[in-house]
Amino acid sequence: MRLDKFLASQNFGTRKEVQKLIKSGQVTIDGEPAKKPDKKVNLEENKVAVKGKEITYTEHIYIVMNKPKGYISASEDKKEKTVIDLVPEEWKRKNLFPAGRLDKDTTGLMIITDDGDFAHRMLSPKKHVDKRYLAELDGEVTESMVEAFKNGIEFYDGTLCLSATLIPDKKTKNIAQVIIREGKYHQVKKMFLTQGLTVKNLKRLQIGSFVLPKELAEGNCRPMSEAEIEAVFL
C-alpha cells in the first residue's frame, strides 16, 4: 500500500495533509525517514512511525456522515448518486458500505464502514440499538398516536412493528421525534401513514448513544473515534 494512503486510512488526515507530514520528515519506515508519499509499505513487514510512535494498522474503518437529500444508501449504482460518492478517496476502502439505509430524501446520521459484523450488531432488533429521528409532518401529532406507536404499529399489509417512542414537539405540533430499534423499509414514513400523516422531512439524529456531530455539515463525513464507535452500542 502507498505510504500516504496507509496513513490517511489510519486517520492521520487527508491525503494532502499526510503528504505534508511525510515531506516534513516526521514519518519513518523501519527507522529511516520516509521521503516519498508514494513509497510502498508492506503492512506485515514494515514498521511505520509518525513522530516516533509506531502505527498499528487497523483492519476496519468507520465513517460518520451527515447524509444530504438526493443520495441513495448503496455502495454503487449505475443511475443514482450514492453515499459512497461523498466519501473522500483517502478514506475509501474495498467493500465499503452504508450500515443501514436512509431513504433518498432522508437526511442525517449515517455510518459507513467495511465491517459487516459491526453493521449486523447495530441493525439487529435483538441488540436493542435505538435509532432516533426528527420528523416534520403535514398535520398535528396527537396523544392517541403516541399510544399507537407505543403499542406497536401494524402496517396495512399486516406487518407488525416493535414498540416505538413518539415524542411530540412542545411548541410545534407538526414536529416530532421517533425512536425505533428496527429498520423496516420506509418504516417511519409508513408508521405515520397509518395515523393519517405524511412525513414531509425526516432526519436521523442518533444511533444508540452516538449523536450526529453538530459540527458536521450536511454532505460531509469523517472517521469516527473509538469512543464514538463504542457509543453506538451504549
trRosetta pair geometry for C-beta under 8 A, 3 or more apart (Angstrom, degrees):
i j d omega theta_ij theta_ji phi_ij phi_ji
1 5 5.6 -120 174 85 96 113
1 6 4.8 114 113 -67 122 99
1 9 7.9 -49 173 13 148 144
1 40 7.0 135 64 -150 24 69
1 41 6.0 -35 67 60 76 82
1 43 6.4 35 18 -44 119 107
2 5 4.2 78 67 12 99 108
2 6 6.6 -163 89 -12 48 86
2 37 7.0 30 169 145 109 69
2 38 5.3 -48 -139 -142 113 50
2 39 7.2 108 -155 64 60 38
2 40 6.4 -50 -92 -95 44 57
2 41 7.7 51 165 13 11 85
3 6 5.6 -55 -147 34 30 114
3 7 6.4 22 159 -13 65 107
3 22 6.5 100 120 -105 127 142
3 27 7.1 118 171 144 126 146
3 29 7.2 -84 -106 -66 128 126
3 34 5.8 164 -163 -166 164 151
3 36 7.5 122 31 98 134 61
3 37 5.9 -143 74 -164 102 39
3 38 7.1 88 29 135 91 1
3 39 4.5 24 -18 65 128 89
3 40 7.4 -125 -34 -84 78 11
3 41 5.4 93 -86 -21 75 117
3 48 7.2 168 -138 -121 91 136
4 7 6.0 -56 -146 39 32 107
4 8 6.2 32 156 -18 65 109
4 15 5.6 66 152 -153 118 78
4 18 4.7 135 -150 108 79 123
4 19 5.4 9 -116 -71 135 76
4 22 6.5 -79 -82 -20 88 144
4 37 3.8 23 -44 -174 125 100
4 38 7.0 -26 9 -70 112 43
4 90 8.0 -77 142 -124 88 110
5 8 5.7 -56 -145 39 31 111
5 9 6.2 33 155 -22 65 107
5 15 7.2 -1 -86 -111 57 102
5 90 6.7 -153 -128 -137 61 70
6 9 5.8 -59 -150 35 27 111
6 10 6.6 11 155 -7 62 110
6 41 5.8 -39 -21 52 162 130
6 43 7.2 -176 -127 -86 127 100
6 48 6.8 128 120 2 139 174
6 57 7.4 -61 -162 -105 102 106
7 10 5.8 -65 -149 44 33 104
7 12 4.3 -50 169 45 92 138
7 13 7.6 -4 133 45 102 80
7 18 4.4 148 93 -144 123 129
7 21 7.0 -150 154 74 157 138
7 22 7.6 -170 8 -56 159 104
7 27 7.0 -58 -79 -115 147 141
7 48 7.5 -133 -74 155 90 143
7 50 7.1 111 -131 -70 118 131
7 55 7.4 -88 -110 -116 73 177
8 11 7.8 55 179 -67 34 17
8 12 6.4 -89 -84 55 32 82
8 13 6.6 -72 -111 82 72 52
8 14 6.5 16 -128 -170 114 22
8 15 5.2 -19 -74 -79 152 60
8 18 5.1 -97 -60 -24 84 150
8 90 3.6 -85 163 -176 146 114
8 91 7.0 -112 148 -64 99 57
9 61 6.5 -97 -165 -74 81 131
9 90 7.2 -141 -58 167 58 71
9 91 7.0 140 -110 -121 56 45
9 93 6.8 89 -131 -74 118 111
10 55 5.7 70 148 -175 167 128
10 57 6.8 -97 -82 -120 121 53
10 58 6.4 130 -119 20 82 97
11 223 4.6 -109 -100 67 113 159
12 17 7.4 -164 127 108 71 107
12 18 5.5 88 98 -99 107 98
12 21 6.6 -76 152 22 121 170
12 50 6.4 -165 -121 -89 141 166
13 16 7.9 -92 139 72 110 59
13 17 3.1 -94 151 94 137 134
13 18 5.3 176 73 -50 99 73
13 21 7.0 143 37 -25 138 131
14 17 4.7 95 49 8 74 103
14 18 6.9 -138 93 -5 37 89
14 88 6.6 -63 -127 152 98 159
14 90 5.5 153 -155 23 54 157
15 18 5.8 -57 -148 37 29 112
15 19 6.4 34 153 -24 63 105
15 88 7.9 -154 -8 154 99 118
15 89 6.9 -13 -27 83 138 101
15 90 4.3 -159 -45 -79 89 124
16 19 5.7 -52 -149 31 32 114
16 20 6.8 33 152 -18 63 102
17 20 5.8 -53 -156 33 34 112
17 21 6.5 38 146 -23 64 105
18 21 5.3 -51 -151 32 37 117
18 22 6.5 38 152 -20 67 102
18 37 7.0 110 114 -134 92 112
18 90 7.6 161 4 -146 132 141
19 22 5.7 -51 -149 34 33 111
19 23 6.3 28 155 -14 65 109
19 37 4.4 -20 -116 -84 86 147
20 23 5.8 -58 -144 42 30 108
20 24 6.2 33 155 -25 64 108
21 24 5.9 -58 -151 31 27 112
21 26 5.4 -76 -176 62 77 118
21 27 5.9 79 129 -36 93 113
21 50 6.9 -5 165 -140 132 113
22 26 7.6 -101 -93 53 21 74
22 27 4.7 -39 -109 32 65 137
22 34 5.3 -63 -152 100 98 114
22 35 7.7 85 159 169 99 7
22 36 7.5 -20 148 117 136 10
22 37 5.1 153 55 -84 157 74
23 37 7.6 -31 -44 -47 88 99
25 33 5.2 -18 -148 -148 80 133
26 50 6.1 36 136 -161 95 68
26 51 5.2 -7 -172 -67 106 70
27 33 7.3 93 80 -155 53 61
27 34 4.5 -36 104 35 101 122
27 48 6.9 -10 -171 -169 96 93
27 49 7.2 162 -154 84 50 51
27 50 5.5 -17 -101 -102 75 71
28 31 5.7 -8 162 -150 132 10
28 32 5.9 148 -159 68 90 27
28 33 5.5 -54 -100 -90 79 38
28 34 6.2 -176 -116 -17 21 83
28 48 7.3 164 85 -152 52 47
28 49 4.8 -6 56 57 97 98
28 52 7.9 43 15 -87 127 40
29 32 5.9 -32 67 63 70 84
29 34 5.1 82 -13 -75 102 99
29 39 6.8 -126 -27 130 155 142
29 41 6.2 -138 -124 -106 126 110
29 46 5.4 -20 -164 -172 98 123
29 47 7.2 139 -162 74 46 52
29 48 5.7 -16 -103 -99 70 72
30 46 5.8 -87 -42 -146 98 76
30 47 5.4 104 -86 46 53 87
31 47 7.5 35 -29 79 69 115
31 49 7.9 40 -81 20 40 130
34 39 5.7 -140 -155 34 106 153
34 48 7.9 15 -45 -135 138 92
35 39 7.3 103 56 -51 64 133
36 39 4.7 124 77 -43 89 92
41 46 4.6 -113 -162 66 89 151
41 48 5.9 12 -152 -60 158 124
42 45 4.1 14 98 39 126 103
42 46 5.0 121 54 -6 72 98
43 46 7.2 -38 -85 49 18 89
43 57 5.0 21 -160 -39 118 163
47 54 5.7 -42 -174 -132 101 115
48 54 7.1 113 79 -152 43 64
48 55 5.0 -34 93 44 95 112
49 52 5.9 -10 159 -158 128 12
49 53 5.8 160 -159 74 88 28
49 54 4.7 -48 -92 -88 92 50
49 55 6.5 176 -104 -7 33 80
50 53 5.9 -29 66 60 67 86
50 55 6.0 53 -1 -50 100 116
58 61 7.5 115 102 -74 110 60
59 115 8.0 99 106 -89 97 99
60 113 6.3 24 175 -172 113 101
60 114 5.5 -158 -139 69 81 85
60 115 4.0 36 -148 -62 153 109
60 118 7.2 152 152 -11 161 137
61 91 6.4 171 169 -170 151 84
61 93 5.7 144 20 -3 129 138
61 96 7.5 -25 69 -106 115 105
61 113 6.4 -173 90 -137 57 62
61 114 6.0 50 41 14 82 103
61 223 6.4 -81 -164 -120 94 104
62 111 6.4 -18 -168 -168 88 106
62 112 7.8 147 -160 78 41 48
62 113 4.9 -3 -106 -97 64 108
62 115 7.0 -26 -74 16 91 127
62 118 7.1 -105 -95 154 115 167
62 223 6.7 86 74 -160 60 70
62 224 4.3 -51 109 38 105 119
62 228 7.8 -179 115 97 128 104
62 229 5.3 96 71 -95 168 111
63 87 6.3 48 142 -120 171 115
63 91 6.0 99 -87 158 134 138
63 111 7.0 143 75 -161 51 53
63 112 4.3 -23 65 64 108 96
63 113 6.8 -177 20 -70 73 56
63 221 5.2 39 168 166 110 122
63 222 6.9 178 -150 93 78 19
63 223 5.8 -55 -99 -98 68 46
63 224 6.7 -162 -102 -17 14 87
64 109 7.0 -37 -161 -148 96 80
64 110 7.5 138 -160 77 49 48
64 111 6.0 -27 -100 -102 60 69
64 210 7.9 -139 -105 165 130 126
64 212 7.6 167 176 -130 119 59
64 213 6.6 94 118 1 145 111
64 216 6.8 -90 117 -97 108 167
64 221 6.3 179 90 -151 44 77
64 222 6.3 -13 57 61 87 69
64 223 7.8 65 13 163 78 11
64 224 5.1 98 -26 -74 101 96
64 228 6.8 -69 -43 156 137 146
65 83 6.3 129 102 -172 166 115
65 86 6.6 98 -143 98 134 131
65 87 7.6 -76 -81 -78 129 84
65 109 7.8 124 75 -157 54 35
65 110 4.5 -28 67 69 101 98
65 111 7.5 175 19 -87 82 21
65 112 5.9 44 -13 -9 123 112
65 216 7.8 -174 -158 167 24 136
65 220 7.3 -172 -144 102 65 36
65 221 3.8 -26 -97 -95 80 112
66 107 7.3 17 169 175 73 92
66 108 6.6 -43 -150 -143 65 23
66 109 7.1 -22 -106 -81 57 42
66 110 7.8 159 -98 23 11 86
66 212 6.2 93 -101 -166 91 117
66 213 7.8 -101 -56 59 111 79
66 216 4.5 159 -28 124 122 105
66 217 6.4 -166 62 105 145 24
66 218 5.0 -107 125 -106 114 41
66 219 6.7 -28 86 13 90 30
66 220 5.9 21 37 55 105 72
66 221 7.2 -164 16 -77 62 62
67 71 6.3 -131 -163 68 94 120
67 73 7.9 -15 -129 -81 155 91
67 83 5.9 -43 -115 -112 108 119
67 102 5.5 143 79 62 161 148
67 106 7.3 30 100 106 128 70
67 107 5.5 -169 92 -149 77 48
67 108 6.0 -16 46 54 91 35
67 109 7.6 -35 8 61 95 9
67 110 4.5 61 -37 -7 119 131
67 204 7.9 38 36 37 116 109
67 218 7.7 -24 95 -153 22 77
67 219 7.9 56 -155 -82 22 38
68 71 6.3 79 70 6 76 114
68 86 7.9 152 22 -95 101 151
68 107 6.0 0 -131 -119 28 102
68 218 4.7 94 -85 164 92 102
68 219 4.4 7 -27 -69 128 83
69 104 7.1 58 -165 145 66 63
69 105 5.1 18 -139 -139 105 53
69 106 7.6 128 -101 33 74 15
69 107 5.8 -51 -50 -65 72 99
70 81 6.4 16 140 60 87 127
70 104 6.6 30 -115 176 11 89
70 105 7.7 55 -46 -95 44 56
71 80 7.7 130 -147 156 40 100
71 81 5.0 -71 -110 109 75 97
71 82 6.1 83 -171 -169 91 15
71 83 5.1 110 143 -71 127 61
71 85 7.0 -146 -133 48 118 109
71 86 6.6 -16 -118 -28 164 123
71 104 6.8 178 71 -143 25 66
72 77 6.1 35 63 -13 134 158
72 80 4.7 43 1 127 128 143
72 81 7.1 138 13 80 79 50
72 82 5.5 -49 68 -107 79 66
72 83 7.3 -115 87 -20 36 81
72 104 5.1 -25 -85 -91 73 91
73 82 7.5 89 -137 -153 8 83
73 83 5.9 15 -112 -7 51 127
73 98 4.5 -108 -162 78 88 155
73 100 7.4 -58 -173 117 149 46
73 101 3.6 160 86 -137 150 76
73 102 5.4 131 -56 38 129 58
73 103 7.7 -47 -4 -68 113 13
73 110 7.2 -151 -111 -136 107 137
74 77 5.1 75 86 -44 143 109
74 80 7.5 84 38 81 130 118
74 82 4.7 -93 71 -122 79 123
74 83 7.5 135 40 20 43 85
74 84 7.6 -77 100 1 51 110
74 98 7.2 -36 -37 19 13 117
75 82 6.7 23 124 164 8 157
75 84 5.5 52 -151 -32 46 150
75 95 8.0 -47 -130 -158 149 33
75 96 6.6 145 -131 89 101 63
75 97 4.7 -49 -72 -103 109 82
75 98 7.5 -154 -65 3 62 76
76 82 6.1 -113 -104 1 23 158
76 84 6.8 -48 -66 54 60 143
77 80 4.4 -11 109 53 144 86
77 81 7.7 -47 63 13 115 5
77 82 5.3 139 12 -54 103 111
80 104 7.4 -88 -160 -111 140 124
81 85 5.3 -88 -166 41 82 155
82 85 5.2 120 62 -10 67 97
83 86 5.7 -50 -167 26 49 114
83 87 7.5 57 140 -30 67 96
83 98 5.2 67 60 -69 142 128
83 110 6.2 -89 -150 123 156 157
83 112 6.4 -161 125 -79 119 128
84 87 5.5 -42 -160 14 49 117
84 92 7.4 81 -174 -119 95 106
84 96 6.0 130 -124 104 115 112
84 97 7.6 -37 -70 -108 121 36
84 98 7.5 -119 -50 -39 83 89
84 112 7.0 151 -92 -147 69 141
86 219 6.2 -140 -142 -167 132 65
86 220 7.9 -144 169 -103 116 16
86 221 6.3 108 123 -7 105 122
87 91 5.5 -111 178 83 101 107
87 92 5.5 125 113 -76 118 84
87 96 6.9 -107 63 147 170 153
87 112 6.3 -122 -76 105 133 160
87 221 6.0 -44 -103 66 68 148
88 91 5.4 73 68 17 83 100
88 92 7.4 -139 100 -25 41 89
88 221 7.8 -159 -1 68 85 100
89 92 5.5 -49 -148 14 38 119
91 221 7.7 -144 79 108 158 114
91 223 6.5 -159 -125 -61 128 93
92 96 5.9 -107 -151 -1 64 155
93 96 5.1 119 60 -55 72 105
93 114 5.1 -70 91 -40 124 149
94 114 7.0 75 84 -133 52 142
95 114 4.8 92 94 -146 91 101
96 112 6.1 34 177 165 99 104
96 113 7.2 -158 -143 120 68 14
96 114 5.1 -55 -88 -70 55 93
97 112 6.9 -166 99 -152 23 75
97 113 7.1 -31 61 68 65 55
97 114 7.1 104 15 -102 76 49
97 119 7.5 -12 90 -73 108 159
98 101 6.4 91 106 -95 126 54
98 102 7.8 -101 169 13 145 82
98 110 5.8 -32 -147 -180 111 118
98 111 7.4 120 -159 80 61 46
98 112 5.3 -43 -97 -99 57 79
99 110 7.8 153 52 -178 71 69
99 111 4.6 -26 46 88 118 99
99 112 6.9 -172 -1 -100 81 23
99 113 5.4 22 -40 25 118 109
99 118 6.7 -61 -109 110 148 94
99 119 3.8 -144 -129 -112 98 95
99 122 5.7 45 158 65 128 145
99 123 6.9 -148 172 -43 83 110
100 110 7.5 -150 79 -139 92 76
100 111 7.3 55 33 46 103 90
100 119 7.1 -170 -27 -155 71 92
100 122 6.8 -98 -32 114 120 115
100 123 5.3 175 -77 -92 98 110
100 131 7.8 -173 179 -93 161 148
100 183 5.6 -122 -143 -122 105 169
101 183 7.2 133 42 166 77 128
102 106 4.2 -131 176 90 96 116
102 107 7.4 131 158 -67 145 5
102 108 6.9 -180 -123 58 155 85
102 110 5.8 -96 -4 -82 127 115
102 204 6.2 -112 -100 -8 126 128
103 106 4.2 90 52 -4 83 110
103 186 6.5 59 -73 -98 129 75
103 189 7.5 25 -24 -19 156 137
103 202 7.3 55 43 67 117 131
105 202 7.6 82 109 39 82 95
106 202 4.6 -36 -120 87 94 104
106 203 7.0 172 -172 -89 73 34
106 204 7.0 56 159 -20 113 93
107 201 7.7 -13 18 -174 110 93
107 202 7.4 156 29 92 67 53
107 203 4.7 -22 76 -109 90 86
107 204 7.6 -156 101 21 44 70
107 218 6.4 -23 -160 -131 127 117
108 133 7.5 162 54 -126 167 72
108 134 7.7 152 -81 31 147 96
108 202 7.9 -87 3 132 128 63
108 203 3.9 126 -52 -173 124 72
108 204 3.7 169 104 50 132 63
108 205 6.1 -65 -156 -60 136 39
108 212 5.8 -94 -166 -75 81 154
109 204 4.5 -104 47 109 85 101
109 205 6.3 51 -6 165 122 6
109 206 6.6 102 11 -66 162 17
109 207 6.1 -156 128 -16 136 99
109 210 7.6 148 -163 116 143 95
109 211 7.7 -120 -79 -175 145 32
109 212 4.0 -127 -69 -77 102 101
110 204 7.2 99 -59 62 65 136
111 122 7.3 -90 58 -174 145 173
111 207 6.8 -78 -19 37 123 161
111 224 7.3 -2 -131 -40 101 143
111 232 7.3 16 -63 -101 161 140
112 221 7.0 1 25 -156 126 151
113 118 5.7 -58 124 76 165 136
113 119 6.4 -168 63 -54 122 99
115 118 3.8 46 111 11 119 119
115 119 6.6 155 96 -15 68 84
116 119 5.7 -56 -149 37 36 111
116 120 6.3 36 155 -21 68 105
117 120 5.7 -54 -148 35 32 112
117 121 6.4 31 155 -18 65 106
118 121 5.9 -60 -153 37 29 110
118 122 6.3 24 154 -17 65 112
118 229 7.8 -55 -141 -161 134 105
119 122 5.7 -60 -146 39 30 111
119 123 6.0 10 164 -6 67 116
120 123 6.3 -68 -139 45 24 99
120 124 5.9 32 165 -36 65 110
121 124 6.3 -47 -135 20 22 112
121 127 5.4 120 -173 -100 62 163
121 129 7.5 89 139 -31 68 140
121 233 6.8 -20 143 -92 121 123
122 127 7.1 -88 -100 86 11 150
122 129 5.3 -86 -155 80 51 169
122 207 6.7 16 -164 172 114 130
122 208 7.6 -86 -134 -32 87 117
122 232 5.8 -37 -109 162 110 128
122 233 7.5 -101 -93 -73 71 85
123 127 8.0 68 63 37 27 127
123 129 7.5 -46 -59 58 16 128
123 183 5.9 -60 -151 19 94 134
124 127 4.6 86 77 -3 97 105
124 129 7.7 79 59 15 62 108
125 128 7.5 43 174 -70 47 44
125 162 6.3 158 -154 -29 131 150
125 181 5.5 96 -137 120 72 97
125 182 4.4 -3 -85 -87 112 96
127 233 7.3 -66 170 -129 118 95
128 181 5.6 -31 -141 -150 44 144
129 181 6.4 132 66 -148 41 84
129 207 6.5 18 161 179 110 83
129 208 5.0 -43 -152 -69 91 91
129 232 6.6 8 -147 161 131 78
129 233 6.4 -59 -98 -109 112 56
130 179 5.2 -3 -170 -173 119 104
130 180 7.2 144 -152 78 67 25
130 181 5.3 -51 -95 -86 54 82
130 206 7.5 10 108 111 94 103
130 207 7.6 175 91 -153 52 39
130 208 6.5 126 49 -90 70 32
131 179 7.1 160 76 -152 41 55
131 180 5.6 -23 59 67 93 76
131 181 7.0 152 9 -101 79 30
131 183 7.0 57 10 -78 155 97
131 204 6.3 -38 180 -144 103 113
131 206 7.1 169 -154 91 41 61
131 207 5.5 -5 -107 -107 76 72
132 177 6.1 -3 -172 -177 96 111
132 178 7.3 159 -153 82 49 45
132 179 5.0 -17 -99 -98 75 82
132 204 7.2 115 81 -162 51 64
132 205 4.8 -54 103 65 101 101
132 206 3.9 19 39 51 116 103
132 207 7.8 -142 20 -64 75 33
133 177 6.7 159 82 -157 47 61
133 178 4.7 -13 59 58 100 94
133 179 7.7 -179 19 -77 70 36
133 180 7.6 4 2 12 112 100
133 188 5.6 -39 64 -104 164 160
133 202 5.9 -7 -177 -169 124 92
133 203 6.6 150 -159 79 72 42
133 204 5.3 -43 -99 -100 79 56
133 205 6.5 160 -112 6 21 87
134 175 7.3 -6 -175 -170 90 95
134 176 7.8 171 -152 92 51 35
134 177 5.6 -31 -98 -100 62 75
134 202 7.4 158 81 -154 53 45
134 203 4.7 -12 56 62 99 97
134 205 5.5 78 -22 -41 100 120
135 175 7.2 162 86 -153 54 49
135 176 5.4 -16 61 66 100 79
135 177 7.4 156 15 -103 80 23
135 178 5.9 36 -11 -8 124 114
135 188 6.5 -159 -79 162 131 125
135 192 6.9 -174 171 -60 155 147
135 199 5.3 -74 -155 -129 109 105
135 201 7.3 160 -155 86 44 57
135 202 5.3 -3 -107 -107 76 79
136 174 6.5 45 -166 128 63 95
136 175 5.8 -18 -105 -102 65 77
136 199 7.2 95 68 -165 52 65
136 200 4.7 -64 105 66 96 102
136 201 4.1 24 38 47 118 96
136 202 7.6 -135 26 -63 71 45
137 140 7.9 -172 92 -51 124 8
137 141 6.7 114 34 -54 151 91
137 174 4.7 -138 67 -172 81 83
137 175 7.3 -172 16 -79 84 28
137 176 6.9 13 -11 16 123 104
137 192 6.3 -147 -114 -162 120 144
137 197 4.7 -6 -165 178 127 125
137 198 6.8 138 -157 74 72 43
137 199 6.0 -49 -100 -104 70 47
137 200 6.4 157 -122 4 13 93
138 174 7.0 8 -135 -154 2 131
138 197 6.2 169 50 -159 77 72
138 198 4.6 15 11 57 127 92
138 200 5.7 120 -58 -48 80 108
139 174 6.1 159 90 -114 13 103
139 196 7.0 -32 54 116 158 91
139 197 4.9 -129 48 -110 107 94
139 198 7.9 86 2 27 96 68
140 173 4.3 -17 -127 149 91 118
140 174 6.0 -72 -86 -75 43 71
141 145 5.6 -110 -161 67 72 144
141 146 7.4 81 162 -51 102 86
141 166 6.9 -160 -166 162 129 119
141 168 4.2 -173 93 -103 128 108
141 169 7.9 105 35 21 133 70
141 173 6.4 -165 31 178 74 64
141 174 7.0 142 -15 -120 85 30
141 175 7.9 -85 -2 68 127 26
141 176 4.6 93 -60 -56 163 136
141 197 7.5 5 -85 -71 68 166
142 145 5.0 107 59 2 72 100
142 146 7.4 -124 107 -4 46 86
143 146 5.3 -46 -153 30 42 118
143 147 6.6 41 150 -17 68 102
144 147 5.7 -53 -152 37 35 112
144 148 6.3 40 148 -23 65 105
145 148 5.4 -50 -145 34 35 114
145 149 6.4 36 155 -19 66 102
145 166 6.0 -96 127 118 90 164
145 195 4.8 59 -117 -146 107 151
145 197 7.7 23 -117 -3 150 134
146 149 6.1 -55 -153 34 28 109
146 150 6.5 28 150 -20 62 109
146 166 4.7 -143 -114 76 61 110
146 167 7.9 76 -120 -82 109 29
146 168 6.9 -75 -68 -20 117 102
147 150 5.5 -55 -149 36 34 115
147 151 6.3 28 156 -17 67 108
148 151 5.9 -59 -146 38 29 107
148 153 6.2 58 147 -90 93 80
148 194 7.6 -161 155 108 139 114
148 195 6.3 158 74 -86 154 113
149 153 6.2 -9 -110 -43 51 104
149 163 7.6 85 143 -167 59 55
149 164 4.6 -76 177 79 96 93
149 165 6.7 106 126 -135 123 5
149 166 4.0 113 32 -21 160 116
149 178 7.2 -126 -149 -133 148 95
149 191 6.7 62 -109 174 92 128
150 163 5.7 11 -172 -157 43 98
150 164 7.2 -108 -80 66 32 47
150 165 7.0 46 -90 -100 77 50
150 166 7.4 -100 -40 18 76 92
151 163 6.9 -66 -165 -110 2 87
152 160 5.8 26 155 -179 119 94
152 161 5.5 -177 -164 81 71 65
152 162 6.1 -68 -115 -169 101 15
152 163 5.2 -57 -64 -72 81 56
152 164 7.6 113 -103 1 45 78
153 160 7.7 165 91 -154 43 50
153 161 4.6 12 58 38 83 125
153 164 7.0 -20 -2 22 105 122
153 190 7.8 148 128 114 137 84
153 191 4.5 140 39 -133 173 87
153 194 5.5 148 -164 51 112 151
154 158 6.8 -24 -177 -149 105 29
154 159 7.0 159 -159 81 58 44
154 160 5.1 -22 -104 -101 82 70
154 161 7.3 -151 -77 13 33 77
154 194 7.2 143 72 -137 51 157
155 158 6.9 -28 75 41 78 22
155 159 4.2 10 35 55 119 96
155 160 7.8 -133 13 -67 76 27
155 161 7.4 92 -31 -30 89 98
155 190 5.5 -6 -110 159 112 128
155 194 6.6 -122 -113 -64 44 126
156 194 7.1 -170 -45 -97 79 93
159 184 6.9 136 157 -151 141 155
161 164 6.4 -16 136 -23 123 117
161 180 7.4 -55 -178 -136 121 120
161 182 7.0 -161 -151 55 80 130
161 184 6.7 -109 -101 9 96 141
161 187 6.7 121 -111 -158 130 108
161 191 6.4 -26 5 -93 168 110
162 180 7.2 122 68 -158 99 82
162 181 6.1 -52 85 53 146 100
162 182 5.6 122 16 -8 119 123
164 178 6.2 8 163 -171 124 91
164 179 6.3 171 -168 81 76 56
164 180 4.7 -20 -117 -92 116 78
164 181 7.9 -161 -100 4 75 73
164 191 6.9 -25 46 -142 157 159
165 177 8.0 -6 112 109 94 89
165 178 7.1 154 84 -157 59 43
165 179 4.1 4 53 48 107 108
166 176 5.9 4 -173 169 85 135
166 177 7.7 158 -157 83 40 51
166 178 5.7 -8 -105 -105 66 76
167 176 6.1 156 78 -166 48 80
167 177 4.4 -10 59 58 108 96
167 178 7.6 -162 22 -71 76 32
167 179 7.5 45 -9 -10 109 101
168 173 7.0 -1 -173 -142 118 52
168 175 7.6 105 -165 86 58 56
168 176 4.9 -41 -104 -103 47 102
169 172 4.6 -1 98 57 140 78
169 173 7.2 -129 68 -75 91 18
169 175 3.9 15 -3 86 142 101
169 176 6.1 -124 -15 -80 78 45
169 177 7.7 104 -63 -15 76 81
172 175 4.2 41 96 14 115 118
177 205 7.3 -40 -134 19 111 144
178 188 5.5 140 84 -131 157 112
178 191 7.4 134 -146 79 148 146
180 183 7.5 134 112 -75 122 52
180 187 6.4 158 164 123 174 138
180 188 6.9 -138 -10 -76 141 89
182 187 7.0 166 98 -112 88 164
183 187 6.4 -142 -158 -3 32 140
184 187 4.0 108 63 -81 85 108
184 190 7.5 -67 105 44 117 138
185 190 8.0 60 97 -19 65 139
186 189 4.7 -57 180 53 90 116
186 190 5.2 94 115 -29 94 102
187 190 5.9 -66 -145 39 25 107
187 191 6.2 28 160 -25 66 106
188 191 5.7 -50 -147 30 31 114
188 192 6.8 24 157 -12 63 104
188 199 6.6 68 121 -70 96 157
188 202 6.1 135 95 -139 138 141
189 192 6.2 -60 -155 38 30 105
189 193 6.4 36 148 -25 65 107
189 198 7.8 15 -158 -155 88 55
189 199 4.7 -102 -111 21 79 132
189 202 7.0 -85 -65 -46 91 152
190 193 5.3 -50 -147 31 36 118
190 194 6.9 41 155 -23 64 96
191 194 6.2 -52 -162 25 32 110
191 195 7.4 13 146 -3 60 108
192 195 5.6 -67 -159 45 43 106
192 197 4.3 -74 173 82 101 100
192 198 7.0 144 117 -101 119 12
192 199 5.5 118 49 -49 151 91
193 196 7.6 66 -171 -62 34 13
193 197 7.0 -113 -81 66 29 51
193 198 6.8 44 -92 -93 77 59
199 202 5.2 19 168 -54 134 110
204 207 7.4 25 165 -52 120 89
204 212 7.3 130 108 -52 71 127
205 211 6.6 -18 157 -147 80 79
205 212 5.6 -104 -156 8 44 114
206 209 7.5 -31 -173 -154 114 15
206 210 6.5 157 -157 84 70 49
206 211 4.8 -27 -101 -104 97 63
206 212 6.8 -105 -69 -11 52 77
207 210 5.2 -14 67 63 79 103
207 232 5.4 -4 115 -135 105 84
208 231 6.0 152 105 139 117 60
208 232 4.3 117 25 -177 143 33
208 233 5.5 -55 -124 -53 154 16
208 234 5.7 95 164 48 113 55
209 231 4.4 -107 84 -173 94 87
209 232 7.5 -119 43 -70 66 11
209 234 4.1 -34 9 82 133 102
210 228 5.6 83 -127 -167 117 74
210 231 4.1 122 -69 105 82 111
210 232 4.9 -15 -5 -75 133 61
212 216 6.7 -116 174 57 81 123
213 216 4.3 85 77 -10 102 110
216 220 5.4 -153 -170 85 75 108
216 221 7.3 45 -160 -102 122 30
216 222 6.8 -130 -109 12 112 108
217 220 4.7 70 62 3 79 127
224 228 4.2 -127 -170 89 100 127
224 229 5.3 122 119 -57 128 81
225 228 4.7 98 53 5 76 102
225 229 7.2 -138 95 -5 41 85
226 229 5.7 -53 -150 34 33 112
226 230 6.4 31 153 -16 65 107
227 230 5.8 -57 -149 39 31 111
227 231 6.3 40 151 -31 64 106
228 231 5.4 -48 -147 26 34 119
228 232 7.5 52 152 -33 58 87
229 232 6.2 -38 -172 5 36 114
230 233 6.6 -74 -171 43 45 95
230 234 6.6 46 140 -33 76 112
231 234 5.2 -56 -144 25 44 118
